[in-house]
Amino acid sequence: MKLNLNYYDINAVEFFESTFQIDMESLYQSFLRYLPDNALILDLGCGSGRDTLAFKNKGYQVVATDYSKKLVDKASKLVGIDVRFESFYELSELNLYDGIWACASLLHCERKRLPEVIGKILAALTMNGICYMSFKYGEKDRHKDGRDFTDLNELQIRNLLREFDNILLLQQWITIDKRPDHNEDWLNIVFQKMNK
C-alpha cells in the first residue's frame, strides 16, 4: 500500500490530468441502472474525482474517499465536496450506501485481503445495494511503475464472490482501457447485496 500511496502523491498532477476527462458513461450506466433516484453512492478510491463529479451532476448524493492526500485535495476542489482521506481497508459504515463504485481502486488491494474488503463493502451497502468494481485483467500479482497490482480474471472473481452467501453477480464483462496510450483489458463486475 505504501508504494501505491507514494506513486499517487508524487504523480498526482499527471494522474489527474490523464484520467479526469475520460468518458466513462457506458460504465456508469451499467451501475446506475440498478440504483434508485437520489441514491447515496460511495466512490471508493475516487482518484481524480471524475466519477464523483459525474454522479453528483446526475443528481445522486455522493461520498468520496481516496488514500492519496494530494488526490483528495485535487478531487475535493474539482467536485466541491470534502473527499475523505481514507483507505478501502478502513471502510466502516454499516447499511448506508445504495451503491459503491470501486473503479480501478481495489486493484491495489492485497489479494489475501480482498475477502476482507468485499466484506466491508457488503456491510456498508444497504440491502439490495449495488457494487461496481474493476480490475486489470490477468491472474497474478505484479509490480509496475512504482505500484503493486492485483489482477483478476473471470474464474478468480467468481471464486472470490462465492466466498459470500449474500452476493448476486449481476454483470461481468471485459473492456479495453479508455486512455489513448494504454491497451490493457479491464474486468468489470457489478454485484448486488442480497439477504443471507
KOLZADREN-798422 format. One record per residue (C-alpha): x, y, z. Coordinates in Angstrom, 2 decimals. Layout:
N
x_y_z
X_Y_Z $
...
This chain:
196
x_y_z
0.00_0.00_0.00 $
2.88_2.34_0.83 $
4.32_2.01_-2.70 $
0.96_2.87_-4.26 $
0.45_5.82_-1.92 $
3.86_7.24_-2.78 $
3.17_6.85_-6.51 $
-0.14_8.74_-6.39 $
1.20_11.51_-4.15 $
4.28_12.01_-6.34 $
2.32_11.77_-9.62 $
-0.95_13.39_-8.53 $
-0.98_16.11_-11.19 $
-0.10_13.77_-14.05 $
-2.61_11.13_-12.87 $
-5.34_13.76_-12.51 $
-4.70_15.18_-15.97 $
-4.64_11.74_-17.62 $
-7.86_10.44_-16.05 $
-10.39_13.14_-15.20 $
-11.67_13.70_-18.76 $
-12.10_10.03_-19.78 $
-15.63_9.26_-20.99 $
-16.99_6.62_-18.60 $
-20.68_6.93_-19.47 $
-21.15_3.33_-20.64 $
-19.71_2.05_-17.35 $
-21.82_4.47_-15.33 $
-24.99_3.16_-16.96 $
-24.10_-0.45_-16.16 $
-24.04_0.59_-12.49 $
-26.66_3.33_-12.22 $
-29.40_1.32_-13.95 $
-29.79_-0.68_-10.72 $
-29.93_2.33_-8.36 $
-32.95_4.36_-7.23 $
-33.23_8.07_-8.00 $
-31.32_10.18_-5.48 $
-29.33_7.14_-4.33 $
-26.41_7.58_-1.94 $
-23.20_6.46_-3.67 $
-19.75_5.92_-2.20 $
-16.91_6.49_-4.67 $
-14.35_4.21_-3.00 $
-10.91_5.32_-4.14 $
-12.10_8.27_-6.20 $
-8.72_9.29_-7.66 $
-9.22_12.49_-9.66 $
-12.87_12.81_-8.57 $
-14.07_12.34_-12.16 $
-16.74_9.78_-11.28 $
-17.82_11.55_-8.10 $
-18.46_14.68_-10.16 $
-20.37_12.73_-12.81 $
-22.65_11.12_-10.21 $
-23.18_14.46_-8.46 $
-24.10_16.11_-11.77 $
-26.62_13.33_-12.42 $
-28.39_14.21_-9.17 $
-27.06_11.49_-6.87 $
-25.80_12.02_-3.33 $
-22.10_11.16_-3.31 $
-19.48_10.47_-0.67 $
-15.90_10.01_-1.87 $
-12.70_8.62_-0.36 $
-9.11_8.20_-1.50 $
-5.82_7.28_0.14 $
-3.62_9.85_-1.56 $
-3.67_13.18_0.26 $
-2.78_15.06_-2.91 $
-5.56_13.42_-4.91 $
-8.01_14.04_-2.05 $
-7.15_17.75_-2.29 $
-7.47_17.85_-6.09 $
-10.69_15.83_-6.13 $
-12.24_17.98_-3.38 $
-11.59_21.11_-5.46 $
-12.93_19.53_-8.64 $
-16.10_18.16_-7.08 $
-16.88_20.79_-4.45 $
-17.27_18.30_-1.59 $
-14.89_17.20_1.14 $
-13.32_13.97_-0.07 $
-12.28_11.78_2.87 $
-8.66_10.71_3.23 $
-9.30_7.02_3.86 $
-8.15_3.62_2.65 $
-10.61_0.96_1.48 $
-9.24_-1.11_4.37 $
-10.77_1.48_6.73 $
-14.32_1.38_5.34 $
-16.54_1.00_8.41 $
-20.06_2.29_7.72 $
-23.00_-0.09_8.09 $
-26.07_-0.34_5.83 $
-25.57_3.17_4.49 $
-24.89_3.24_0.75 $
-27.27_2.32_-2.07 $
-24.26_1.91_-4.35 $
-20.50_1.59_-4.00 $
-18.34_2.46_-7.00 $
-14.83_0.98_-6.79 $
-13.44_1.80_-10.21 $
-9.76_0.90_-10.61 $
-9.17_1.14_-6.85 $
-9.38_-2.39_-5.44 $
-6.73_-3.46_-7.93 $
-4.32_-2.12_-5.30 $
-5.83_-4.29_-2.55 $
-3.60_-7.14_-1.41 $
-5.04_-10.36_-2.87 $
-5.21_-12.03_0.55 $
-7.23_-9.07_1.87 $
-9.79_-8.90_-0.94 $
-12.34_-11.01_1.01 $
-11.95_-8.65_3.98 $
-12.56_-5.56_1.83 $
-15.51_-7.09_-0.02 $
-16.95_-7.97_3.39 $
-16.61_-4.30_4.39 $
-18.32_-3.25_1.14 $
-21.19_-5.64_1.80 $
-21.56_-4.32_5.36 $
-21.62_-0.71_4.10 $
-24.27_-1.39_1.43 $
-27.98_-1.23_2.16 $
-29.99_-4.36_1.45 $
-30.15_-4.87_-2.34 $
-27.34_-2.32_-2.68 $
-25.12_-2.43_-5.76 $
-21.33_-2.54_-6.08 $
-19.25_-1.92_-9.20 $
-15.57_-2.99_-9.19 $
-12.92_-3.12_-11.88 $
-9.54_-4.81_-12.07 $
-6.88_-5.05_-14.72 $
-7.42_-8.35_-16.49 $
-4.95_-11.07_-15.54 $
-4.31_-13.68_-12.91 $
-1.20_-12.63_-11.00 $
0.10_-10.03_-8.59 $
2.62_-7.70_-10.17 $
4.67_-4.58_-9.60 $
4.81_-1.95_-12.34 $
5.92_1.69_-12.43 $
6.04_2.08_-8.66 $
2.70_0.39_-7.96 $
1.52_-3.06_-6.89 $
-1.41_-4.57_-8.78 $
-3.74_-7.46_-8.03 $
-5.02_-8.61_-11.42 $
-8.08_-10.85_-11.70 $
-9.74_-12.99_-14.35 $
-13.30_-14.32_-14.56 $
-12.62_-17.53_-12.64 $
-10.80_-15.73_-9.84 $
-13.56_-13.17_-9.33 $
-16.24_-15.86_-9.35 $
-14.32_-17.88_-6.76 $
-13.86_-14.75_-4.66 $
-17.55_-13.82_-4.75 $
-18.55_-17.41_-3.94 $
-16.98_-16.93_-0.52 $
-20.07_-14.88_0.36 $
-23.63_-16.18_0.61 $
-25.25_-12.79_0.08 $
-23.81_-11.72_-3.29 $
-25.71_-11.92_-6.57 $
-23.42_-11.40_-9.57 $
-25.38_-9.21_-11.99 $
-22.81_-8.50_-14.69 $
-19.23_-9.35_-15.58 $
-17.56_-8.12_-18.76 $
-14.25_-7.07_-20.26 $
-13.47_-3.62_-21.64 $
-10.42_-2.04_-23.24 $
-8.63_0.79_-21.44 $
-10.14_4.12_-22.49 $
-6.89_6.06_-22.23 $
-5.34_6.57_-25.69 $
-1.85_5.49_-24.64 $
-2.96_2.25_-22.90 $
-4.05_-1.05_-24.41 $
-4.86_-3.08_-21.29 $
-8.03_-5.08_-20.75 $
-10.21_-4.48_-17.69 $
-12.50_-6.89_-15.86 $
-15.71_-5.16_-14.75 $
-18.07_-6.59_-12.13 $
-21.46_-5.49_-10.85 $
-22.98_-7.36_-7.92 $
-25.93_-6.94_-5.56 $
-26.10_-7.45_-1.79 $
-28.81_-9.98_-1.02 $
-30.43_-11.35_2.14 $
-28.45_-14.21_3.67 $
